[in-house]
Amino acid sequence: MSPPLHARVGEITERIAERSRDSRRRYLERIDDAVSQGPARKKLGCANFAHGFAACGVADKQRLRDGLGPNLAIVTAYNDMLSAH
């Protein structure tokens, strides 16, 4: 069982929650709106997308063109697979 919250910490937490209530509500509304619109993969910048796209098979390329397939990347500080890194 967790120890009870210190009264002062509780006061500060409540003050922060109250102060941010409206901005948090607006933020969550924007998130819900974005989720309802679906993925925005077609709106993404290149970000080396062309290099990965070139390595895909025909079916994967079509899914990416349609914005239906996954578009995932693993980025590290070192990558000798792509010349642009």
PDB file of N, CA, C and O in Angstrom, chain B, residues numbered from 101:
ATOM      1  N   MET B 101       0.847  -1.191   0.000  1.00  0.00           N
ATOM      2  CA  MET B 101       0.000   0.000   0.000  1.00  0.00           C
ATOM      3  C   MET B 101       0.886   1.246   0.000  1.00  0.00           C
ATOM      4  O   MET B 101       1.862   1.311   0.748  1.00  0.00           O
ATOM      5  N   SER B 102       0.560   2.213  -0.817  1.00  0.00           N
ATOM      6  CA  SER B 102       1.332   3.447  -0.909  1.00  0.00           C
ATOM      7  C   SER B 102       1.069   4.333   0.296  1.00  0.00           C
ATOM      8  O   SER B 102      -0.039   4.364   0.832  1.00  0.00           O
ATOM      9  N   PRO B 103       2.099   5.051   0.714  1.00  0.00           N
ATOM     10  CA  PRO B 103       1.869   5.993   1.821  1.00  0.00           C
ATOM     11  C   PRO B 103       0.973   7.127   1.347  1.00  0.00           C
ATOM     12  O   PRO B 103       0.917   7.410   0.151  1.00  0.00           O
ATOM     13  N   PRO B 104       0.274   7.778   2.265  1.00  0.00           N
ATOM     14  CA  PRO B 104      -0.611   8.877   1.853  1.00  0.00           C
ATOM     15  C   PRO B 104       0.209  10.023   1.265  1.00  0.00           C
ATOM     16  O   PRO B 104       1.369  10.222   1.624  1.00  0.00           O
ATOM     17  N   LEU B 105      -0.408  10.763   0.364  1.00  0.00           N
ATOM     18  CA  LEU B 105       0.229  11.895  -0.288  1.00  0.00           C
ATOM     19  C   LEU B 105       0.402  13.015   0.726  1.00  0.00           C
ATOM     20  O   LEU B 105      -0.529  13.337   1.464  1.00  0.00           O
ATOM     21  N   HIS B 106       1.581  13.604   0.766  1.00  0.00           N
ATOM     22  CA  HIS B 106       1.841  14.724   1.663  1.00  0.00           C
ATOM     23  C   HIS B 106       0.870  15.848   1.301  1.00  0.00           C
ATOM     24  O   HIS B 106       0.633  16.107   0.121  1.00  0.00           O
ATOM     25  N   ALA B 107       0.316  16.508   2.300  1.00  0.00           N
ATOM     26  CA  ALA B 107      -0.713  17.532   2.076  1.00  0.00           C
ATOM     27  C   ALA B 107      -0.229  18.629   1.125  1.00  0.00           C
ATOM     28  O   ALA B 107      -0.975  19.047   0.239  1.00  0.00           O
ATOM     29  N   ARG B 108       0.995  19.095   1.297  1.00  0.00           N
ATOM     30  CA  ARG B 108       1.503  20.178   0.450  1.00  0.00           C
ATOM     31  C   ARG B 108       1.635  19.722  -1.004  1.00  0.00           C
ATOM     32  O   ARG B 108       1.314  20.473  -1.924  1.00  0.00           O
ATOM     33  N   VAL B 109       2.106  18.492  -1.207  1.00  0.00           N
ATOM     34  CA  VAL B 109       2.211  17.945  -2.561  1.00  0.00           C
ATOM     35  C   VAL B 109       0.819  17.847  -3.182  1.00  0.00           C
ATOM     36  O   VAL B 109       0.644  18.142  -4.364  1.00  0.00           O
ATOM     37  N   GLY B 110      -0.161  17.437  -2.395  1.00  0.00           N
ATOM     38  CA  GLY B 110      -1.537  17.369  -2.882  1.00  0.00           C
ATOM     39  C   GLY B 110      -2.071  18.731  -3.296  1.00  0.00           C
ATOM     40  O   GLY B 110      -2.748  18.854  -4.317  1.00  0.00           O
ATOM     41  N   GLU B 111      -1.764  19.767  -2.494  1.00  0.00           N
ATOM     42  CA  GLU B 111      -2.204  21.129  -2.822  1.00  0.00           C
ATOM     43  C   GLU B 111      -1.578  21.607  -4.134  1.00  0.00           C
ATOM     44  O   GLU B 111      -2.262  22.164  -4.992  1.00  0.00           O
ATOM     45  N   ILE B 112      -0.297  21.386  -4.272  1.00  0.00           N
ATOM     46  CA  ILE B 112       0.410  21.829  -5.485  1.00  0.00           C
ATOM     47  C   ILE B 112      -0.113  21.077  -6.703  1.00  0.00           C
ATOM     48  O   ILE B 112      -0.338  21.671  -7.757  1.00  0.00           O
ATOM     49  N   THR B 113      -0.306  19.774  -6.554  1.00  0.00           N
ATOM     50  CA  THR B 113      -0.823  18.961  -7.657  1.00  0.00           C
ATOM     51  C   THR B 113      -2.195  19.456  -8.092  1.00  0.00           C
ATOM     52  O   THR B 113      -2.468  19.559  -9.288  1.00  0.00           O
ATOM     53  N   GLU B 114      -3.045  19.758  -7.143  1.00  0.00           N
ATOM     54  CA  GLU B 114      -4.395  20.249  -7.466  1.00  0.00           C
ATOM     55  C   GLU B 114      -4.330  21.613  -8.140  1.00  0.00           C
ATOM     56  O   GLU B 114      -5.086  21.878  -9.075  1.00  0.00           O
ATOM     57  N   ARG B 115      -3.436  22.481  -7.677  1.00  0.00           N
ATOM     58  CA  ARG B 115      -3.280  23.800  -8.282  1.00  0.00           C
ATOM     59  C   ARG B 115      -2.825  23.682  -9.742  1.00  0.00           C
ATOM     60  O   ARG B 115      -3.323  24.390 -10.617  1.00  0.00           O
ATOM     61  N   ILE B 116      -1.883  22.787  -9.986  1.00  0.00           N
ATOM     62  CA  ILE B 116      -1.407  22.569 -11.358  1.00  0.00           C
ATOM     63  C   ILE B 116      -2.532  22.016 -12.229  1.00  0.00           C
ATOM     64  O   ILE B 116      -2.723  22.456 -13.363  1.00  0.00           O
ATOM     65  N   ALA B 117      -3.278  21.042 -11.687  1.00  0.00           N
ATOM     66  CA  ALA B 117      -4.390  20.453 -12.445  1.00  0.00           C
ATOM     67  C   ALA B 117      -5.440  21.509 -12.778  1.00  0.00           C
ATOM     68  O   ALA B 117      -5.954  21.544 -13.896  1.00  0.00           O
ATOM     69  N   GLU B 118      -5.758  22.362 -11.818  1.00  0.00           N
ATOM     70  CA  GLU B 118      -6.762  23.406 -12.052  1.00  0.00           C
ATOM     71  C   GLU B 118      -6.264  24.419 -13.071  1.00  0.00           C
ATOM     72  O   GLU B 118      -7.003  24.813 -13.973  1.00  0.00           O
ATOM     73  N   ARG B 119      -5.016  24.840 -12.930  1.00  0.00           N
ATOM     74  CA  ARG B 119      -4.440  25.839 -13.829  1.00  0.00           C
ATOM     75  C   ARG B 119      -4.377  25.332 -15.270  1.00  0.00           C
ATOM     76  O   ARG B 119      -4.521  26.113 -16.210  1.00  0.00           O
ATOM     77  N   SER B 120      -4.163  24.035 -15.445  1.00  0.00           N
ATOM     78  CA  SER B 120      -4.005  23.490 -16.790  1.00  0.00           C
ATOM     79  C   SER B 120      -5.277  22.823 -17.332  1.00  0.00           C
ATOM     80  O   SER B 120      -5.265  22.262 -18.427  1.00  0.00           O
ATOM     81  N   ARG B 121      -6.352  22.883 -16.578  1.00  0.00           N
ATOM     82  CA  ARG B 121      -7.577  22.187 -16.974  1.00  0.00           C
ATOM     83  C   ARG B 121      -8.055  22.578 -18.370  1.00  0.00           C
ATOM     84  O   ARG B 121      -8.350  21.703 -19.184  1.00  0.00           O
ATOM     85  N   ASP B 122      -8.137  23.881 -18.661  1.00  0.00           N
ATOM     86  CA  ASP B 122      -8.640  24.326 -19.974  1.00  0.00           C
ATOM     87  C   ASP B 122      -7.682  23.974 -21.107  1.00  0.00           C
ATOM     88  O   ASP B 122      -8.110  23.488 -22.154  1.00  0.00           O
ATOM     89  N   SER B 123      -6.386  24.218 -20.902  1.00  0.00           N
ATOM     90  CA  SER B 123      -5.432  23.910 -21.969  1.00  0.00           C
ATOM     91  C   SER B 123      -5.349  22.398 -22.188  1.00  0.00           C
ATOM     92  O   SER B 123      -5.180  21.947 -23.321  1.00  0.00           O
ATOM     93  N   ARG B 124      -5.464  21.622 -21.126  1.00  0.00           N
ATOM     94  CA  ARG B 124      -5.443  20.161 -21.279  1.00  0.00           C
ATOM     95  C   ARG B 124      -6.680  19.675 -22.038  1.00  0.00           C
ATOM     96  O   ARG B 124      -6.591  18.782 -22.880  1.00  0.00           O
ATOM     97  N   ARG B 125      -7.828  20.270 -21.732  1.00  0.00           N
ATOM     98  CA  ARG B 125      -9.060  19.903 -22.436  1.00  0.00           C
ATOM     99  C   ARG B 125      -8.932  20.202 -23.925  1.00  0.00           C
ATOM    100  O   ARG B 125      -9.309  19.382 -24.761  1.00  0.00           O
ATOM    101  N   ARG B 126      -8.393  21.395 -24.261  1.00  0.00           N
ATOM    102  CA  ARG B 126      -8.203  21.750 -25.670  1.00  0.00           C
ATOM    103  C   ARG B 126      -7.214  20.796 -26.353  1.00  0.00           C
ATOM    104  O   ARG B 126      -7.420  20.381 -27.494  1.00  0.00           O
ATOM    105  N   TYR B 127      -6.151  20.461 -25.640  1.00  0.00           N
ATOM    106  CA  TYR B 127      -5.162  19.520 -26.184  1.00  0.00           C
ATOM    107  C   TYR B 127      -5.808  18.164 -26.459  1.00  0.00           C
ATOM    108  O   TYR B 127      -5.621  17.602 -27.538  1.00  0.00           O
ATOM    109  N   LEU B 128      -6.555  17.640 -25.511  1.00  0.00           N
ATOM    110  CA  LEU B 128      -7.200  16.338 -25.693  1.00  0.00           C
ATOM    111  C   LEU B 128      -8.235  16.369 -26.815  1.00  0.00           C
ATOM    112  O   LEU B 128      -8.416  15.379 -27.523  1.00  0.00           O
ATOM    113  N   GLU B 129      -8.910  17.502 -26.975  1.00  0.00           N
ATOM    114  CA  GLU B 129      -9.852  17.645 -28.093  1.00  0.00           C
ATOM    115  C   GLU B 129      -9.104  17.578 -29.433  1.00  0.00           C
ATOM    116  O   GLU B 129      -9.569  16.938 -30.376  1.00  0.00           O
ATOM    117  N   ARG B 130      -7.940  18.245 -29.509  1.00  0.00           N
ATOM    118  CA  ARG B 130      -7.141  18.191 -30.743  1.00  0.00           C
ATOM    119  C   ARG B 130      -6.656  16.778 -31.025  1.00  0.00           C
ATOM    120  O   ARG B 130      -6.647  16.341 -32.176  1.00  0.00           O
ATOM    121  N   ILE B 131      -6.252  16.060 -29.978  1.00  0.00           N
ATOM    122  CA  ILE B 131      -5.806  14.681 -30.141  1.00  0.00           C
ATOM    123  C   ILE B 131      -6.961  13.819 -30.647  1.00  0.00           C
ATOM    124  O   ILE B 131      -6.784  13.036 -31.580  1.00  0.00           O
ATOM    125  N   ASP B 132      -8.138  13.956 -30.041  1.00  0.00           N
ATOM    126  CA  ASP B 132      -9.308  13.184 -30.488  1.00  0.00           C
ATOM    127  C   ASP B 132      -9.645  13.505 -31.940  1.00  0.00           C
ATOM    128  O   ASP B 132      -9.976  12.607 -32.713  1.00  0.00           O
ATOM    129  N   ASP B 133      -9.561  14.783 -32.314  1.00  0.00           N
ATOM    130  CA  ASP B 133      -9.835  15.183 -33.692  1.00  0.00           C
ATOM    131  C   ASP B 133      -8.833  14.542 -34.648  1.00  0.00           C
ATOM    132  O   ASP B 133      -9.214  14.045 -35.708  1.00  0.00           O
ATOM    133  N   ALA B 134      -7.559  14.552 -34.278  1.00  0.00           N
ATOM    134  CA  ALA B 134      -6.517  13.951 -35.128  1.00  0.00           C
ATOM    135  C   ALA B 134      -6.736  12.451 -35.269  1.00  0.00           C
ATOM    136  O   ALA B 134      -6.576  11.900 -36.358  1.00  0.00           O
ATOM    137  N   VAL B 135      -7.101  11.789 -34.182  1.00  0.00           N
ATOM    138  CA  VAL B 135      -7.352  10.344 -34.234  1.00  0.00           C
ATOM    139  C   VAL B 135      -8.525  10.048 -35.156  1.00  0.00           C
ATOM    140  O   VAL B 135      -8.486   9.085 -35.921  1.00  0.00           O
ATOM    141  N   SER B 136      -9.557  10.861 -35.090  1.00  0.00           N
ATOM    142  CA  SER B 136     -10.743  10.618 -35.930  1.00  0.00           C
ATOM    143  C   SER B 136     -10.436  10.817 -37.415  1.00  0.00           C
ATOM    144  O   SER B 136     -11.135  10.265 -38.265  1.00  0.00           O
ATOM    145  N   GLN B 137      -9.399  11.599 -37.740  1.00  0.00           N
ATOM    146  CA  GLN B 137      -9.036  11.828 -39.136  1.00  0.00           C
ATOM    147  C   GLN B 137      -8.137  10.727 -39.694  1.00  0.00           C
ATOM    148  O   GLN B 137      -7.922  10.656 -40.904  1.00  0.00           O
ATOM    149  N   GLY B 138      -7.618   9.880 -38.832  1.00  0.00           N
ATOM    150  CA  GLY B 138      -6.772   8.786 -39.283  1.00  0.00           C
ATOM    151  C   GLY B 138      -5.334   9.211 -39.481  1.00  0.00           C
ATOM    152  O   GLY B 138      -4.992  10.375 -39.276  1.00  0.00           O
ATOM    153  N   PRO B 139      -4.483   8.269 -39.882  1.00  0.00           N
ATOM    154  CA  PRO B 139      -3.056   8.563 -40.053  1.00  0.00           C
ATOM    155  C   PRO B 139      -2.803   9.621 -41.117  1.00  0.00           C
ATOM    156  O   PRO B 139      -3.535   9.719 -42.102  1.00  0.00           O
ATOM    157  N   ALA B 140      -1.773  10.399 -40.906  1.00  0.00           N
ATOM    158  CA  ALA B 140      -1.409  11.458 -41.848  1.00  0.00           C
ATOM    159  C   ALA B 140      -0.115  11.101 -42.570  1.00  0.00           C
ATOM    160  O   ALA B 140       0.715  11.973 -42.828  1.00  0.00           O
ATOM    161  N   ARG B 141       0.058   9.831 -42.894  1.00  0.00           N
ATOM    162  CA  ARG B 141       1.314   9.388 -43.502  1.00  0.00           C
ATOM    163  C   ARG B 141       1.618  10.107 -44.807  1.00  0.00           C
ATOM    164  O   ARG B 141       2.778  10.390 -45.110  1.00  0.00           O
ATOM    165  N   LYS B 142       0.582  10.402 -45.577  1.00  0.00           N
ATOM    166  CA  LYS B 142       0.805  11.053 -46.875  1.00  0.00           C
ATOM    167  C   LYS B 142       1.270  12.493 -46.716  1.00  0.00           C
ATOM    168  O   LYS B 142       1.753  13.093 -47.676  1.00  0.00           O
ATOM    169  N   LYS B 143       1.135  13.054 -45.530  1.00  0.00           N
ATOM    170  CA  LYS B 143       1.519  14.442 -45.301  1.00  0.00           C
ATOM    171  C   LYS B 143       2.931  14.560 -44.732  1.00  0.00           C
ATOM    172  O   LYS B 143       3.420  15.672 -44.534  1.00  0.00           O
ATOM    173  N   LEU B 144       3.585  13.451 -44.470  1.00  0.00           N
ATOM    174  CA  LEU B 144       4.920  13.486 -43.886  1.00  0.00           C
ATOM    175  C   LEU B 144       5.957  13.926 -44.903  1.00  0.00           C
ATOM    176  O   LEU B 144       5.818  13.674 -46.099  1.00  0.00           O
ATOM    177  N   GLY B 145       6.987  14.582 -44.419  1.00  0.00           N
ATOM    178  CA  GLY B 145       8.095  14.976 -45.281  1.00  0.00           C
ATOM    179  C   GLY B 145       8.919  13.757 -45.660  1.00  0.00           C
ATOM    180  O   GLY B 145       8.670  12.656 -45.169  1.00  0.00           O
ATOM    181  N   CYS B 146       9.884  13.950 -46.520  1.00  0.00           N
ATOM    182  CA  CYS B 146      10.698  12.856 -47.024  1.00  0.00           C
ATOM    183  C   CYS B 146      11.381  12.106 -45.901  1.00  0.00           C
ATOM    184  O   CYS B 146      11.176  10.903 -45.747  1.00  0.00           O
ATOM    185  N   ALA B 147      12.193  12.800 -45.112  1.00  0.00           N
ATOM    186  CA  ALA B 147      12.894  12.194 -43.974  1.00  0.00           C
ATOM    187  C   ALA B 147      13.502  10.843 -44.346  1.00  0.00           C
ATOM    188  O   ALA B 147      13.427   9.888 -43.573  1.00  0.00           O
ATOM    189  N   ASN B 148      14.095  10.772 -45.519  1.00  0.00           N
ATOM    190  CA  ASN B 148      14.726   9.560 -46.027  1.00  0.00           C
ATOM    191  C   ASN B 148      13.713   8.478 -46.395  1.00  0.00           C
ATOM    192  O   ASN B 148      14.073   7.314 -46.576  1.00  0.00           O
ATOM    193  N   PHE B 149      12.478   8.861 -46.502  1.00  0.00           N
ATOM    194  CA  PHE B 149      11.418   7.929 -46.876  1.00  0.00           C
ATOM    195  C   PHE B 149      11.719   7.277 -48.219  1.00  0.00           C
ATOM    196  O   PHE B 149      11.451   6.091 -48.411  1.00  0.00           O
ATOM    197  N   ALA B 150      12.274   8.047 -49.144  1.00  0.00           N
ATOM    198  CA  ALA B 150      12.546   7.522 -50.487  1.00  0.00           C
ATOM    199  C   ALA B 150      13.520   6.360 -50.452  1.00  0.00           C
ATOM    200  O   ALA B 150      13.371   5.407 -51.217  1.00  0.00           O
ATOM    201  N   HIS B 151      14.512   6.422 -49.578  1.00  0.00           N
ATOM    202  CA  HIS B 151      15.486   5.332 -49.488  1.00  0.00           C
ATOM    203  C   HIS B 151      14.806   4.032 -49.042  1.00  0.00           C
ATOM    204  O   HIS B 151      15.023   2.972 -49.629  1.00  0.00           O
ATOM    205  N   GLY B 152      13.989   4.130 -48.007  1.00  0.00           N
ATOM    206  CA  GLY B 152      13.273   2.953 -47.527  1.00  0.00           C
ATOM    207  C   GLY B 152      12.255   2.457 -48.534  1.00  0.00           C
ATOM    208  O   GLY B 152      12.093   1.252 -48.731  1.00  0.00           O
ATOM    209  N   PHE B 153      11.570   3.397 -49.170  1.00  0.00           N
ATOM    210  CA  PHE B 153      10.572   3.063 -50.182  1.00  0.00           C
ATOM    211  C   PHE B 153      11.206   2.265 -51.315  1.00  0.00           C
ATOM    212  O   PHE B 153      10.629   1.287 -51.791  1.00  0.00           O
ATOM    213  N   ALA B 154      12.395   2.685 -51.745  1.00  0.00           N
ATOM    214  CA  ALA B 154      13.077   2.010 -52.852  1.00  0.00           C
ATOM    215  C   ALA B 154      13.371   0.553 -52.531  1.00  0.00           C
ATOM    216  O   ALA B 154      13.427  -0.280 -53.436  1.00  0.00           O
ATOM    217  N   ALA B 155      13.555   0.240 -51.276  1.00  0.00           N
ATOM    218  CA  ALA B 155      13.890  -1.130 -50.874  1.00  0.00           C
ATOM    219  C   ALA B 155      12.662  -2.015 -50.698  1.00  0.00           C
ATOM    220  O   ALA B 155      12.798  -3.224 -50.511  1.00  0.00           O
ATOM    221  N   CYS B 156      11.467  -1.436 -50.756  1.00  0.00           N
ATOM    222  CA  CYS B 156      10.228  -2.203 -50.545  1.00  0.00           C
ATOM    223  C   CYS B 156       9.843  -3.001 -51.788  1.00  0.00           C
ATOM    224  O   CYS B 156      10.245  -2.682 -52.907  1.00  0.00           O
ATOM    225  N   GLY B 157       9.060  -4.037 -51.556  1.00  0.00           N
ATOM    226  CA  GLY B 157       8.472  -4.786 -52.656  1.00  0.00           C
ATOM    227  C   GLY B 157       7.318  -4.015 -53.264  1.00  0.00           C
ATOM    228  O   GLY B 157       6.883  -3.002 -52.716  1.00  0.00           O
ATOM    229  N   VAL B 158       6.826  -4.487 -54.387  1.00  0.00           N
ATOM    230  CA  VAL B 158       5.767  -3.789 -55.126  1.00  0.00           C
ATOM    231  C   VAL B 158       4.516  -3.600 -54.265  1.00  0.00           C
ATOM    232  O   VAL B 158       3.955  -2.505 -54.230  1.00  0.00           O
ATOM    233  N   ALA B 159       4.076  -4.645 -53.578  1.00  0.00           N
ATOM    234  CA  ALA B 159       2.854  -4.547 -52.768  1.00  0.00           C
ATOM    235  C   ALA B 159       3.036  -3.559 -51.616  1.00  0.00           C
ATOM    236  O   ALA B 159       2.129  -2.787 -51.306  1.00  0.00           O
ATOM    237  N   ASP B 160       4.216  -3.587 -50.982  1.00  0.00           N
ATOM    238  CA  ASP B 160       4.469  -2.646 -49.883  1.00  0.00           C
ATOM    239  C   ASP B 160       4.509  -1.212 -50.388  1.00  0.00           C
ATOM    240  O   ASP B 160       4.015  -0.303 -49.721  1.00  0.00           O
ATOM    241  N   LYS B 161       5.093  -1.005 -51.557  1.00  0.00           N
ATOM    242  CA  LYS B 161       5.135   0.339 -52.128  1.00  0.00           C
ATOM    243  C   LYS B 161       3.724   0.874 -52.357  1.00  0.00           C
ATOM    244  O   LYS B 161       3.447   2.041 -52.080  1.00  0.00           O
ATOM    245  N   GLN B 162       2.839   0.028 -52.859  1.00  0.00           N
ATOM    246  CA  GLN B 162       1.467   0.478 -53.114  1.00  0.00           C
ATOM    247  C   GLN B 162       0.759   0.817 -51.805  1.00  0.00           C
ATOM    248  O   GLN B 162       0.035   1.810 -51.730  1.00  0.00           O
ATOM    249  N   ARG B 163       0.963  -0.001 -50.775  1.00  0.00           N
ATOM    250  CA  ARG B 163       0.345   0.294 -49.470  1.00  0.00           C
ATOM    251  C   ARG B 163       0.853   1.620 -48.914  1.00  0.00           C
ATOM    252  O   ARG B 163       0.087   2.398 -48.345  1.00  0.00           O
ATOM    253  N   LEU B 164       2.140   1.870 -49.082  1.00  0.00           N
ATOM    254  CA  LEU B 164       2.694   3.148 -48.619  1.00  0.00           C
ATOM    255  C   LEU B 164       2.154   4.315 -49.434  1.00  0.00           C
ATOM    256  O   LEU B 164       1.853   5.370 -48.875  1.00  0.00           O
ATOM    257  N   ARG B 165       2.026   4.140 -50.755  1.00  0.00           N
ATOM    258  CA  ARG B 165       1.445   5.195 -51.605  1.00  0.00           C
ATOM    259  C   ARG B 165       0.026   5.521 -51.164  1.00  0.00           C
ATOM    260  O   ARG B 165      -0.381   6.682 -51.127  1.00  0.00           O
ATOM    261  N   ASP B 166      -0.716   4.470 -50.830  1.00  0.00           N
ATOM    262  CA  ASP B 166      -2.114   4.652 -50.419  1.00  0.00           C
ATOM    263  C   ASP B 166      -2.248   5.154 -48.990  1.00  0.00           C
ATOM    264  O   ASP B 166      -3.338   5.528 -48.555  1.00  0.00           O
ATOM    265  N   GLY B 167      -1.127   5.162 -48.254  1.00  0.00           N
ATOM    266  CA  GLY B 167      -1.167   5.589 -46.859  1.00  0.00           C
ATOM    267  C   GLY B 167      -1.772   4.551 -45.947  1.00  0.00           C
ATOM    268  O   GLY B 167      -2.196   4.878 -44.839  1.00  0.00           O
ATOM    269  N   LEU B 168      -1.823   3.300 -46.388  1.00  0.00           N
ATOM    270  CA  LEU B 168      -2.463   2.247 -45.609  1.00  0.00           C
ATOM    271  C   LEU B 168      -1.480   1.362 -44.853  1.00  0.00           C
ATOM    272  O   LEU B 168      -1.826   0.779 -43.826  1.00  0.00           O
ATOM    273  N   GLY B 169      -0.269   1.264 -45.354  1.00  0.00           N
ATOM    274  CA  GLY B 169       0.717   0.384 -44.742  1.00  0.00           C
ATOM    275  C   GLY B 169       1.468   1.076 -43.630  1.00  0.00           C
ATOM    276  O   GLY B 169       1.444   2.302 -43.522  1.00  0.00           O
ATOM    277  N   PRO B 170       2.133   0.294 -42.806  1.00  0.00           N
ATOM    278  CA  PRO B 170       2.933   0.899 -41.739  1.00  0.00           C
ATOM    279  C   PRO B 170       4.112   1.657 -42.321  1.00  0.00           C
ATOM    280  O   PRO B 170       4.670   1.269 -43.348  1.00  0.00           O
ATOM    281  N   ASN B 171       4.480   2.721 -41.668  1.00  0.00           N
ATOM    282  CA  ASN B 171       5.612   3.533 -42.081  1.00  0.00           C
ATOM    283  C   ASN B 171       6.463   3.764 -40.838  1.00  0.00           C
ATOM    284  O   ASN B 171       6.349   4.797 -40.179  1.00  0.00           O
ATOM    285  N   LEU B 172       7.305   2.806 -40.530  1.00  0.00           N
ATOM    286  CA  LEU B 172       8.092   2.833 -39.304  1.00  0.00           C
ATOM    287  C   LEU B 172       9.566   2.960 -39.629  1.00  0.00           C
ATOM    288  O   LEU B 172      10.030   2.486 -40.666  1.00  0.00           O
ATOM    289  N   ALA B 173      10.285   3.595 -38.748  1.00  0.00           N
ATOM    290  CA  ALA B 173      11.731   3.723 -38.927  1.00  0.00           C
ATOM    291  C   ALA B 173      12.414   3.575 -37.589  1.00  0.00           C
ATOM    292  O   ALA B 173      11.864   3.938 -36.549  1.00  0.00           O
ATOM    293  N   ILE B 174      13.608   3.042 -37.625  1.00  0.00           N
ATOM    294  CA  ILE B 174      14.456   3.005 -36.439  1.00  0.00           C
ATOM    295  C   ILE B 174      15.628   3.912 -36.747  1.00  0.00           C
ATOM    296  O   ILE B 174      16.372   3.673 -37.698  1.00  0.00           O
ATOM    297  N   VAL B 175      15.794   4.943 -35.956  1.00  0.00           N
ATOM    298  CA  VAL B 175      16.836   5.920 -36.201  1.00  0.00           C
ATOM    299  C   VAL B 175      17.860   5.824 -35.092  1.00  0.00           C
ATOM    300  O   VAL B 175      17.520   5.840 -33.909  1.00  0.00           O
ATOM    301  N   THR B 176      19.104   5.724 -35.480  1.00  0.00           N
ATOM    302  CA  THR B 176      20.200   5.688 -34.513  1.00  0.00           C
ATOM    303  C   THR B 176      21.230   6.735 -34.898  1.00  0.00           C
ATOM    304  O   THR B 176      21.125   7.370 -35.947  1.00  0.00           O
ATOM    305  N   ALA B 177      22.220   6.909 -34.045  1.00  0.00           N
ATOM    306  CA  ALA B 177      23.271   7.875 -34.342  1.00  0.00           C
ATOM    307  C   ALA B 177      24.198   7.346 -35.437  1.00  0.00           C
ATOM    308  O   ALA B 177      24.916   8.125 -36.064  1.00  0.00           O
ATOM    309  N   TYR B 178      24.192   6.058 -35.669  1.00  0.00           N
ATOM    310  CA  TYR B 178      25.050   5.486 -36.697  1.00  0.00           C
ATOM    311  C   TYR B 178      24.250   4.545 -37.568  1.00  0.00           C
ATOM    312  O   TYR B 178      23.546   3.675 -37.057  1.00  0.00           O
ATOM    313  N   ASN B 179      24.347   4.702 -38.863  1.00  0.00           N
ATOM    314  CA  ASN B 179      23.644   3.843 -39.779  1.00  0.00           C
ATOM    315  C   ASN B 179      24.439   3.788 -41.078  1.00  0.00           C
ATOM    316  O   ASN B 179      24.513   4.781 -41.802  1.00  0.00           O
ATOM    317  N   ASP B 180      25.029   2.646 -41.376  1.00  0.00           N
ATOM    318  CA  ASP B 180      25.803   2.540 -42.611  1.00  0.00           C
ATOM    319  C   ASP B 180      24.977   1.970 -43.766  1.00  0.00           C
ATOM    320  O   ASP B 180      25.518   1.670 -44.830  1.00  0.00           O
ATOM    321  N   MET B 181      23.660   1.820 -43.556  1.00  0.00           N
ATOM    322  CA  MET B 181      22.798   1.260 -44.588  1.00  0.00           C
ATOM    323  C   MET B 181      22.348   2.346 -45.578  1.00  0.00           C
ATOM    324  O   MET B 181      22.143   2.061 -46.758  1.00  0.00           O
ATOM    325  N   LEU B 182      22.197   3.572 -45.104  1.00  0.00           N
ATOM    326  CA  LEU B 182      21.701   4.640 -45.959  1.00  0.00           C
ATOM    327  C   LEU B 182      22.762   5.729 -46.081  1.00  0.00           C
ATOM    328  O   LEU B 182      23.299   6.192 -45.075  1.00  0.00           O
ATOM    329  N   SER B 183      23.057   6.126 -47.278  1.00  0.00           N
ATOM    330  CA  SER B 183      24.117   7.097 -47.503  1.00  0.00           C
ATOM    331  C   SER B 183      23.812   8.470 -46.911  1.00  0.00           C
ATOM    332  O   SER B 183      24.729   9.244 -46.635  1.00  0.00           O
ATOM    333  N   ALA B 184      22.556   8.770 -46.719  1.00  0.00           N
ATOM    334  CA  ALA B 184      22.182  10.095 -46.226  1.00  0.00           C
ATOM    335  C   ALA B 184      22.401  10.241 -44.723  1.00  0.00           C
ATOM    336  O   ALA B 184      22.275  11.346 -44.195  1.00  0.00           O
ATOM    337  N   HIS B 185      22.719   9.180 -44.034  1.00  0.00           N
ATOM    338  CA  HIS B 185      22.939   9.292 -42.574  1.00  0.00           C
ATOM    339  C   HIS B 185      24.384   9.561 -42.276  1.00  0.00           C
ATOM    340  O   HIS B 185      24.761   9.686 -41.111  1.00  0.00           O
TER     341      HIS B 185
END
